[in-house]
Amino acid sequence: MTITFTIPGKPCAWQRARSNGKIRFDSPEQTRNKSNIASIAFEAMRGRPPLEGALSVEVIATWPWPKSMSKKKREVTPWVTGRPDADNVMKLIGDAINNIVWRDDSQIVYLFVTKKYGEVPSTFICVWELEE
């Protein structure tokens, strides 16, 4: 089985939890991002239970072109090489869709994360079960 969905808007990355000395908490922005990702993933599952077993995941995170980047440079520089790190983009997605698309992100055995520039900022996610 293959599950695909797209999260519209600029890709988000996991941020370290903050603390007030007693309680650790996520920022309000991160909580909103997780909630948004989870609701889109829930719709993509169409009432099916979380996937079991080994999984392969592809994430394509697309950022808008910087206004300062010339048209000529855009033709030769499609990749985002700065922050956020690819693993932090995946970490937020993994946490947000645990128990929705999969039981736990430890089920992922193949992971492909691409960071690129494009006209429409979004995050495309494709998850498929691997056969035994």
N, C-alpha and C positions, 0 to 999 in steps of 0.2 A: 504494500500500500504506500502511496505517495501523498504527502500533504504539502501544499504550497499556499503561500499568502504573502501579501505585500503590506508593509507598514508605511503609510505616506508620511512625508516630511523628512527633515534632516535627521540622519541616523544619530542615535544616542549611545553613550557608553556608560558602563558601570562606574559608579563613584564610590570611594571608600565611605563606609558608614561613619557618621559623626557621633560625638558623645558630649553629654552635658556634665560629665563626671560620674553620673550614676546609670544613665540609660543610653544605649546605643540606638541610633535611629538613622533612617535614610532621609535625604533631603526631600522636601515636598515635590520638587521637580522630578526626582528619580522615582518617587512613588507614583506620580502621574504617568510617567513613561512606562513603568512596569504594568500599570493598570491598563493603559492603552494597548500595549503589546498583547497582554493576556486576553483582552476582549476580542481583538482581531483573530487571535489564534483559536479562541473558543468557537467563534463563528466558522472558521475554516474546518474545524473538527466535525461540525454538523451532528452533534450528539453522540459521536463515537467515543468509546473509552480511550484513554491514553495508550499509545503504542507500547508494545512489549519487545524485549530482545534487543539485539544489536541494531544500531541506526547509523545512517550516513546523513550529514547535514551540510547544506551549502547556503552560505549567506553572502549576498551581494549588497554592500552598503554604498549608496550613491550620494555624494555631496554636491551641492551646487558649485559651478565654476566660480572661482574668485573673480570679482569685478576687475581686479588689477592684472589678471592674466591675459596676455594678448592672444588674438585668434591663432597666430602662428605657433605660440607655445602650447596652446590647447591641443593642437594636432599631434604634438609629440609627447605630451605629458598627461596621459589619462589617469594616472594612479595618484592616490592620496598617500603621501609618504610621511605626513606629520601626524600629530595627535588627533584623535584618540587612537590608542593601540587597537589592533584588530582583536586581540584576545579580550579587551574590555568591552568592545561592541558585542562580542559573543556572550560574555559573562552576563550582561544585562538580559539578553534574550533568553539564555539558559535558565536564569532564575525566574524570569517572568512566565515561562510556559511549562515549568515543572508541574506535573500532575494535570496538565491540559493536553499537550501534544505527546509527551512521554512521561513515564513515571518519574524518572530522574535523569539529569543530564549526564550522569555517569554511563548511560547506555550508548552514548555517542562514541563510535570507534573510528569513524572517518569524519573529518571536519575541514571544510574549505571556506575560508573567509576572504572576500575580495573587497578592497576599499578603492573606489574610483570616483572620478568626477563625471557629471552628466547634467543634462538639461532639467531633469525632474528628480529632486531629492527624495529618496525612499530607501527602504531596506526590504529586499526580497529574500524570502526564506523557503527552502525546499528541504523536506525531511522524508527519507524513505527507509523502509525496513530492509535489512539485509537478510538474505536467505541463509539458512543454516547449512 
